[in-house]
Amino acid sequence: DIGPQSRLRLLVGPEGGLSKDEIQMTLSQPDFTGVRLGPRILRTETAALTAISILQATFGDM
């Protein structure tokens, strides 16, 4: 479960998406949970800010 005291790592892929090898590498990590931000393709810098904004709106300052 993700909560305010959780330690998180944020992986934002390139606008063209991750390669199959990159996807396999991340999924092989025992503590990795994939999350999508929706069907839209966001610019890399926009995706990072959006993800952080969602986390802060949900949990407050972390």
PyMOL Python script that loads the backbone (N, CA, C, O; Angstrom):
from pymol import cmd

cmd.read_pdbstr("""\
ATOM      1  N   ASP A   1       0.827  -1.186   0.000  1.00  0.00           N
ATOM      2  CA  ASP A   1       0.000   0.000   0.000  1.00  0.00           C
ATOM      3  C   ASP A   1       0.870   1.248   0.000  1.00  0.00           C
ATOM      4  O   ASP A   1       1.938   1.283   0.612  1.00  0.00           O
ATOM      5  N   ILE A   2       0.399   2.250  -0.687  1.00  0.00           N
ATOM      6  CA  ILE A   2       1.102   3.525  -0.732  1.00  0.00           C
ATOM      7  C   ILE A   2       0.437   4.474   0.246  1.00  0.00           C
ATOM      8  O   ILE A   2      -0.787   4.609   0.257  1.00  0.00           O
ATOM      9  N   GLY A   3       1.234   5.124   1.059  1.00  0.00           N
ATOM     10  CA  GLY A   3       0.709   6.068   2.033  1.00  0.00           C
ATOM     11  C   GLY A   3       1.651   7.234   2.209  1.00  0.00           C
ATOM     12  O   GLY A   3       2.704   7.290   1.574  1.00  0.00           O
ATOM     13  N   PRO A   4       1.279   8.168   3.070  1.00  0.00           N
ATOM     14  CA  PRO A   4       2.093   9.373   3.261  1.00  0.00           C
ATOM     15  C   PRO A   4       3.525   9.101   3.702  1.00  0.00           C
ATOM     16  O   PRO A   4       4.416   9.896   3.402  1.00  0.00           O
ATOM     17  N   GLN A   5       3.766   8.011   4.398  1.00  0.00           N
ATOM     18  CA  GLN A   5       5.113   7.708   4.882  1.00  0.00           C
ATOM     19  C   GLN A   5       5.867   6.756   3.955  1.00  0.00           C
ATOM     20  O   GLN A   5       6.981   6.340   4.273  1.00  0.00           O
ATOM     21  N   SER A   6       5.282   6.412   2.829  1.00  0.00           N
ATOM     22  CA  SER A   6       5.911   5.477   1.897  1.00  0.00           C
ATOM     23  C   SER A   6       7.109   6.113   1.203  1.00  0.00           C
ATOM     24  O   SER A   6       7.141   7.317   0.948  1.00  0.00           O
ATOM     25  N   ARG A   7       8.077   5.278   0.910  1.00  0.00           N
ATOM     26  CA  ARG A   7       9.190   5.717   0.069  1.00  0.00           C
ATOM     27  C   ARG A   7       8.830   5.319  -1.352  1.00  0.00           C
ATOM     28  O   ARG A   7       8.502   4.163  -1.619  1.00  0.00           O
ATOM     29  N   LEU A   8       8.891   6.271  -2.249  1.00  0.00           N
ATOM     30  CA  LEU A   8       8.485   6.026  -3.626  1.00  0.00           C
ATOM     31  C   LEU A   8       9.614   6.349  -4.589  1.00  0.00           C
ATOM     32  O   LEU A   8      10.465   7.200  -4.331  1.00  0.00           O
ATOM     33  N   ARG A   9       9.589   5.649  -5.692  1.00  0.00           N
ATOM     34  CA  ARG A   9      10.442   5.985  -6.829  1.00  0.00           C
ATOM     35  C   ARG A   9       9.506   6.183  -8.007  1.00  0.00           C
ATOM     36  O   ARG A   9       8.580   5.399  -8.211  1.00  0.00           O
ATOM     37  N   LEU A  10       9.740   7.203  -8.759  1.00  0.00           N
ATOM     38  CA  LEU A  10       8.886   7.525  -9.889  1.00  0.00           C
ATOM     39  C   LEU A  10       9.656   7.273 -11.172  1.00  0.00           C
ATOM     40  O   LEU A  10      10.725   7.845 -11.391  1.00  0.00           O
ATOM     41  N   LEU A  11       9.109   6.417 -12.015  1.00  0.00           N
ATOM     42  CA  LEU A  11       9.709   6.143 -13.318  1.00  0.00           C
ATOM     43  C   LEU A  11       8.800   6.746 -14.373  1.00  0.00           C
ATOM     44  O   LEU A  11       7.643   6.346 -14.509  1.00  0.00           O
ATOM     45  N   VAL A  12       9.318   7.694 -15.108  1.00  0.00           N
ATOM     46  CA  VAL A  12       8.579   8.303 -16.211  1.00  0.00           C
ATOM     47  C   VAL A  12       9.312   7.929 -17.485  1.00  0.00           C
ATOM     48  O   VAL A  12      10.494   8.227 -17.654  1.00  0.00           O
ATOM     49  N   GLY A  13       8.600   7.280 -18.361  1.00  0.00           N
ATOM     50  CA  GLY A  13       9.210   6.847 -19.612  1.00  0.00           C
ATOM     51  C   GLY A  13       9.201   7.937 -20.667  1.00  0.00           C
ATOM     52  O   GLY A  13       8.598   8.993 -20.474  1.00  0.00           O
ATOM     53  N   PRO A  14       9.864   7.682 -21.777  1.00  0.00           N
ATOM     54  CA  PRO A  14       9.878   8.647 -22.869  1.00  0.00           C
ATOM     55  C   PRO A  14       8.506   8.719 -23.542  1.00  0.00           C
ATOM     56  O   PRO A  14       7.673   7.830 -23.370  1.00  0.00           O
ATOM     57  N   GLU A  15       8.285   9.780 -24.302  1.00  0.00           N
ATOM     58  CA  GLU A  15       6.996   9.976 -24.947  1.00  0.00           C
ATOM     59  C   GLU A  15       6.638   8.828 -25.883  1.00  0.00           C
ATOM     60  O   GLU A  15       5.458   8.562 -26.111  1.00  0.00           O
ATOM     61  N   GLY A  16       7.635   8.152 -26.421  1.00  0.00           N
ATOM     62  CA  GLY A  16       7.388   7.021 -27.312  1.00  0.00           C
ATOM     63  C   GLY A  16       7.132   5.719 -26.574  1.00  0.00           C
ATOM     64  O   GLY A  16       6.872   4.694 -27.205  1.00  0.00           O
ATOM     65  N   GLY A  17       7.200   5.740 -25.251  1.00  0.00           N
ATOM     66  CA  GLY A  17       6.972   4.537 -24.460  1.00  0.00           C
ATOM     67  C   GLY A  17       8.268   3.811 -24.145  1.00  0.00           C
ATOM     68  O   GLY A  17       9.311   4.072 -24.744  1.00  0.00           O
ATOM     69  N   LEU A  18       8.177   2.896 -23.194  1.00  0.00           N
ATOM     70  CA  LEU A  18       9.329   2.087 -22.802  1.00  0.00           C
ATOM     71  C   LEU A  18       9.499   0.932 -23.784  1.00  0.00           C
ATOM     72  O   LEU A  18       8.528   0.471 -24.382  1.00  0.00           O
ATOM     73  N   SER A  19      10.724   0.473 -23.944  1.00  0.00           N
ATOM     74  CA  SER A  19      10.971  -0.700 -24.783  1.00  0.00           C
ATOM     75  C   SER A  19      10.520  -1.955 -24.035  1.00  0.00           C
ATOM     76  O   SER A  19      10.299  -1.915 -22.825  1.00  0.00           O
ATOM     77  N   LYS A  20      10.385  -3.056 -24.752  1.00  0.00           N
ATOM     78  CA  LYS A  20       9.999  -4.320 -24.110  1.00  0.00           C
ATOM     79  C   LYS A  20      11.015  -4.715 -23.041  1.00  0.00           C
ATOM     80  O   LYS A  20      10.635  -5.202 -21.976  1.00  0.00           O
ATOM     81  N   ASP A  21      12.303  -4.508 -23.317  1.00  0.00           N
ATOM     82  CA  ASP A  21      13.344  -4.830 -22.334  1.00  0.00           C
ATOM     83  C   ASP A  21      13.216  -3.961 -21.086  1.00  0.00           C
ATOM     84  O   ASP A  21      13.380  -4.452 -19.969  1.00  0.00           O
ATOM     85  N   GLU A  22      12.925  -2.676 -21.270  1.00  0.00           N
ATOM     86  CA  GLU A  22      12.764  -1.777 -20.120  1.00  0.00           C
ATOM     87  C   GLU A  22      11.544  -2.166 -19.292  1.00  0.00           C
ATOM     88  O   GLU A  22      11.583  -2.114 -18.062  1.00  0.00           O
ATOM     89  N   ILE A  23      10.478  -2.550 -19.951  1.00  0.00           N
ATOM     90  CA  ILE A  23       9.273  -2.986 -19.234  1.00  0.00           C
ATOM     91  C   ILE A  23       9.570  -4.248 -18.435  1.00  0.00           C
ATOM     92  O   ILE A  23       9.199  -4.336 -17.265  1.00  0.00           O
ATOM     93  N   GLN A  24      10.229  -5.220 -19.044  1.00  0.00           N
ATOM     94  CA  GLN A  24      10.582  -6.457 -18.342  1.00  0.00           C
ATOM     95  C   GLN A  24      11.489  -6.178 -17.156  1.00  0.00           C
ATOM     96  O   GLN A  24      11.327  -6.781 -16.095  1.00  0.00           O
ATOM     97  N   MET A  25      12.446  -5.265 -17.326  1.00  0.00           N
ATOM     98  CA  MET A  25      13.375  -4.936 -16.247  1.00  0.00           C
ATOM     99  C   MET A  25      12.625  -4.332 -15.058  1.00  0.00           C
ATOM    100  O   MET A  25      12.902  -4.686 -13.912  1.00  0.00           O
ATOM    101  N   THR A  26      11.687  -3.431 -15.316  1.00  0.00           N
ATOM    102  CA  THR A  26      10.956  -2.816 -14.210  1.00  0.00           C
ATOM    103  C   THR A  26      10.013  -3.814 -13.556  1.00  0.00           C
ATOM    104  O   THR A  26       9.885  -3.829 -12.332  1.00  0.00           O
ATOM    105  N   LEU A  27       9.355  -4.639 -14.344  1.00  0.00           N
ATOM    106  CA  LEU A  27       8.420  -5.609 -13.775  1.00  0.00           C
ATOM    107  C   LEU A  27       9.126  -6.697 -12.979  1.00  0.00           C
ATOM    108  O   LEU A  27       8.511  -7.346 -12.133  1.00  0.00           O
ATOM    109  N   SER A  28      10.418  -6.902 -13.245  1.00  0.00           N
ATOM    110  CA  SER A  28      11.163  -7.922 -12.502  1.00  0.00           C
ATOM    111  C   SER A  28      11.577  -7.433 -11.113  1.00  0.00           C
ATOM    112  O   SER A  28      12.036  -8.232 -10.296  1.00  0.00           O
ATOM    113  N   GLN A  29      11.426  -6.148 -10.834  1.00  0.00           N
ATOM    114  CA  GLN A  29      11.749  -5.604  -9.513  1.00  0.00           C
ATOM    115  C   GLN A  29      10.643  -5.992  -8.537  1.00  0.00           C
ATOM    116  O   GLN A  29       9.468  -5.773  -8.833  1.00  0.00           O
ATOM    117  N   PRO A  30      10.986  -6.561  -7.383  1.00  0.00           N
ATOM    118  CA  PRO A  30       9.954  -7.074  -6.473  1.00  0.00           C
ATOM    119  C   PRO A  30       9.022  -6.005  -5.912  1.00  0.00           C
ATOM    120  O   PRO A  30       7.877  -6.310  -5.579  1.00  0.00           O
ATOM    121  N   ASP A  31       9.479  -4.773  -5.801  1.00  0.00           N
ATOM    122  CA  ASP A  31       8.639  -3.744  -5.190  1.00  0.00           C
ATOM    123  C   ASP A  31       8.106  -2.735  -6.205  1.00  0.00           C
ATOM    124  O   ASP A  31       7.692  -1.639  -5.829  1.00  0.00           O
ATOM    125  N   PHE A  32       8.114  -3.095  -7.483  1.00  0.00           N
ATOM    126  CA  PHE A  32       7.646  -2.181  -8.524  1.00  0.00           C
ATOM    127  C   PHE A  32       6.158  -2.384  -8.763  1.00  0.00           C
ATOM    128  O   PHE A  32       5.689  -3.512  -8.915  1.00  0.00           O
ATOM    129  N   THR A  33       5.431  -1.289  -8.795  1.00  0.00           N
ATOM    130  CA  THR A  33       4.015  -1.320  -9.130  1.00  0.00           C
ATOM    131  C   THR A  33       3.790  -0.350 -10.276  1.00  0.00           C
ATOM    132  O   THR A  33       4.050   0.846 -10.145  1.00  0.00           O
ATOM    133  N   GLY A  34       3.318  -0.854 -11.380  1.00  0.00           N
ATOM    134  CA  GLY A  34       3.045  -0.001 -12.528  1.00  0.00           C
ATOM    135  C   GLY A  34       1.734   0.751 -12.351  1.00  0.00           C
ATOM    136  O   GLY A  34       0.736   0.190 -11.900  1.00  0.00           O
ATOM    137  N   VAL A  35       1.754   2.016 -12.709  1.00  0.00           N
ATOM    138  CA  VAL A  35       0.563   2.861 -12.625  1.00  0.00           C
ATOM    139  C   VAL A  35       0.503   3.690 -13.896  1.00  0.00           C
ATOM    140  O   VAL A  35       1.520   4.204 -14.362  1.00  0.00           O
ATOM    141  N   ARG A  36      -0.681   3.814 -14.449  1.00  0.00           N
ATOM    142  CA  ARG A  36      -0.853   4.643 -15.641  1.00  0.00           C
ATOM    143  C   ARG A  36      -1.601   5.908 -15.256  1.00  0.00           C
ATOM    144  O   ARG A  36      -2.401   5.906 -14.320  1.00  0.00           O
ATOM    145  N   LEU A  37      -1.340   6.973 -15.971  1.00  0.00           N
ATOM    146  CA  LEU A  37      -2.000   8.249 -15.712  1.00  0.00           C
ATOM    147  C   LEU A  37      -3.209   8.462 -16.616  1.00  0.00           C
ATOM    148  O   LEU A  37      -3.821   9.529 -16.589  1.00  0.00           O
ATOM    149  N   GLY A  38      -3.554   7.466 -17.409  1.00  0.00           N
ATOM    150  CA  GLY A  38      -4.706   7.578 -18.296  1.00  0.00           C
ATOM    151  C   GLY A  38      -4.301   7.332 -19.740  1.00  0.00           C
ATOM    152  O   GLY A  38      -3.144   7.016 -20.013  1.00  0.00           O
ATOM    153  N   PRO A  39      -5.241   7.474 -20.665  1.00  0.00           N
ATOM    154  CA  PRO A  39      -4.971   7.135 -22.061  1.00  0.00           C
ATOM    155  C   PRO A  39      -4.143   8.177 -22.820  1.00  0.00           C
ATOM    156  O   PRO A  39      -3.641   7.892 -23.907  1.00  0.00           O
ATOM    157  N   ARG A  40      -4.000   9.345 -22.272  1.00  0.00           N
ATOM    158  CA  ARG A  40      -3.282  10.408 -22.983  1.00  0.00           C
ATOM    159  C   ARG A  40      -1.774  10.196 -22.914  1.00  0.00           C
ATOM    160  O   ARG A  40      -1.247   9.695 -21.921  1.00  0.00           O
ATOM    161  N   ILE A  41      -1.100  10.581 -23.971  1.00  0.00           N
ATOM    162  CA  ILE A  41       0.362  10.559 -23.982  1.00  0.00           C
ATOM    163  C   ILE A  41       0.825  11.951 -23.584  1.00  0.00           C
ATOM    164  O   ILE A  41       0.566  12.929 -24.283  1.00  0.00           O
ATOM    165  N   LEU A  42       1.512  12.026 -22.454  1.00  0.00           N
ATOM    166  CA  LEU A  42       1.984  13.307 -21.932  1.00  0.00           C
ATOM    167  C   LEU A  42       3.457  13.497 -22.257  1.00  0.00           C
ATOM    168  O   LEU A  42       4.202  12.528 -22.407  1.00  0.00           O
ATOM    169  N   ARG A  43       3.862  14.737 -22.363  1.00  0.00           N
ATOM    170  CA  ARG A  43       5.288  15.016 -22.493  1.00  0.00           C
ATOM    171  C   ARG A  43       5.969  14.526 -21.215  1.00  0.00           C
ATOM    172  O   ARG A  43       5.351  14.493 -20.151  1.00  0.00           O
ATOM    173  N   THR A  44       7.220  14.154 -21.323  1.00  0.00           N
ATOM    174  CA  THR A  44       7.934  13.588 -20.182  1.00  0.00           C
ATOM    175  C   THR A  44       7.888  14.506 -18.968  1.00  0.00           C
ATOM    176  O   THR A  44       7.587  14.056 -17.862  1.00  0.00           O
ATOM    177  N   GLU A  45       8.187  15.794 -19.165  1.00  0.00           N
ATOM    178  CA  GLU A  45       8.196  16.714 -18.024  1.00  0.00           C
ATOM    179  C   GLU A  45       6.790  16.935 -17.469  1.00  0.00           C
ATOM    180  O   GLU A  45       6.633  17.164 -16.269  1.00  0.00           O
ATOM    181  N   THR A  46       5.776  16.871 -18.312  1.00  0.00           N
ATOM    182  CA  THR A  46       4.394  17.013 -17.853  1.00  0.00           C
ATOM    183  C   THR A  46       3.961  15.782 -17.065  1.00  0.00           C
ATOM    184  O   THR A  46       3.263  15.907 -16.058  1.00  0.00           O
ATOM    185  N   ALA A  47       4.363  14.604 -17.508  1.00  0.00           N
ATOM    186  CA  ALA A  47       3.992  13.363 -16.821  1.00  0.00           C
ATOM    187  C   ALA A  47       4.554  13.337 -15.402  1.00  0.00           C
ATOM    188  O   ALA A  47       3.857  12.937 -14.469  1.00  0.00           O
ATOM    189  N   ALA A  48       5.799  13.757 -15.232  1.00  0.00           N
ATOM    190  CA  ALA A  48       6.409  13.769 -13.898  1.00  0.00           C
ATOM    191  C   ALA A  48       5.668  14.728 -12.973  1.00  0.00           C
ATOM    192  O   ALA A  48       5.355  14.372 -11.837  1.00  0.00           O
ATOM    193  N   LEU A  49       5.386  15.933 -13.443  1.00  0.00           N
ATOM    194  CA  LEU A  49       4.661  16.908 -12.622  1.00  0.00           C
ATOM    195  C   LEU A  49       3.248  16.435 -12.306  1.00  0.00           C
ATOM    196  O   LEU A  49       2.755  16.642 -11.197  1.00  0.00           O
ATOM    197  N   THR A  50       2.602  15.807 -13.265  1.00  0.00           N
ATOM    198  CA  THR A  50       1.251  15.291 -13.045  1.00  0.00           C
ATOM    199  C   THR A  50       1.255  14.210 -11.976  1.00  0.00           C
ATOM    200  O   THR A  50       0.415  14.227 -11.075  1.00  0.00           O
ATOM    201  N   ALA A  51       2.188  13.272 -12.064  1.00  0.00           N
ATOM    202  CA  ALA A  51       2.261  12.184 -11.083  1.00  0.00           C
ATOM    203  C   ALA A  51       2.528  12.723  -9.680  1.00  0.00           C
ATOM    204  O   ALA A  51       1.894  12.289  -8.718  1.00  0.00           O
ATOM    205  N   ILE A  52       3.450  13.652  -9.560  1.00  0.00           N
ATOM    206  CA  ILE A  52       3.753  14.229  -8.246  1.00  0.00           C
ATOM    207  C   ILE A  52       2.557  15.002  -7.717  1.00  0.00           C
ATOM    208  O   ILE A  52       2.265  14.946  -6.522  1.00  0.00           O
ATOM    209  N   SER A  53       1.863  15.721  -8.583  1.00  0.00           N
ATOM    210  CA  SER A  53       0.668  16.469  -8.166  1.00  0.00           C
ATOM    211  C   SER A  53      -0.422  15.538  -7.660  1.00  0.00           C
ATOM    212  O   SER A  53      -1.085  15.843  -6.668  1.00  0.00           O
ATOM    213  N   ILE A  54      -0.615  14.410  -8.328  1.00  0.00           N
ATOM    214  CA  ILE A  54      -1.615  13.430  -7.885  1.00  0.00           C
ATOM    215  C   ILE A  54      -1.243  12.885  -6.513  1.00  0.00           C
ATOM    216  O   ILE A  54      -2.103  12.770  -5.639  1.00  0.00           O
ATOM    217  N   LEU A  55       0.026  12.549  -6.315  1.00  0.00           N
ATOM    218  CA  LEU A  55       0.472  12.037  -5.014  1.00  0.00           C
ATOM    219  C   LEU A  55       0.269  13.072  -3.915  1.00  0.00           C
ATOM    220  O   LEU A  55      -0.203  12.740  -2.828  1.00  0.00           O
ATOM    221  N   GLN A  56       0.622  14.321  -4.194  1.00  0.00           N
ATOM    222  CA  GLN A  56       0.461  15.363  -3.175  1.00  0.00           C
ATOM    223  C   GLN A  56      -1.010  15.657  -2.904  1.00  0.00           C
ATOM    224  O   GLN A  56      -1.380  15.916  -1.759  1.00  0.00           O
ATOM    225  N   ALA A  57      -1.848  15.622  -3.923  1.00  0.00           N
ATOM    226  CA  ALA A  57      -3.279  15.857  -3.710  1.00  0.00           C
ATOM    227  C   ALA A  57      -3.891  14.733  -2.881  1.00  0.00           C
ATOM    228  O   ALA A  57      -4.803  14.966  -2.088  1.00  0.00           O
ATOM    229  N   THR A  58      -3.391  13.521  -3.064  1.00  0.00           N
ATOM    230  CA  THR A  58      -3.923  12.362  -2.345  1.00  0.00           C
ATOM    231  C   THR A  58      -3.397  12.281  -0.920  1.00  0.00           C
ATOM    232  O   THR A  58      -4.164  12.024   0.009  1.00  0.00           O
ATOM    233  N   PHE A  59      -2.091  12.498  -0.735  1.00  0.00           N
ATOM    234  CA  PHE A  59      -1.457  12.249   0.557  1.00  0.00           C
ATOM    235  C   PHE A  59      -0.941  13.501   1.253  1.00  0.00           C
ATOM    236  O   PHE A  59      -0.451  13.409   2.379  1.00  0.00           O
ATOM    237  N   GLY A  60      -1.035  14.653   0.629  1.00  0.00           N
ATOM    238  CA  GLY A  60      -0.434  15.855   1.196  1.00  0.00           C
ATOM    239  C   GLY A  60       1.053  15.851   0.921  1.00  0.00           C
ATOM    240  O   GLY A  60       1.546  15.024   0.153  1.00  0.00           O
ATOM    241  N   ASP A  61       1.766  16.766   1.541  1.00  0.00           N
ATOM    242  CA  ASP A  61       3.214  16.809   1.343  1.00  0.00           C
ATOM    243  C   ASP A  61       3.829  15.542   1.900  1.00  0.00           C
ATOM    244  O   ASP A  61       3.524  15.119   3.015  1.00  0.00           O
ATOM    245  N   MET A  62       4.688  14.954   1.114  1.00  0.00           N
ATOM    246  CA  MET A  62       5.284  13.679   1.504  1.00  0.00           C
ATOM    247  C   MET A  62       6.711  13.878   1.943  1.00  0.00           C
ATOM    248  O   MET A  62       7.384  12.916   2.312  1.00  0.00           O
TER     249      MET A  62
END
""", "prot")
cmd.dss("prot")
cmd.show_as("cartoon", "prot")
cmd.util.cbc("prot")
cmd.orient("prot")
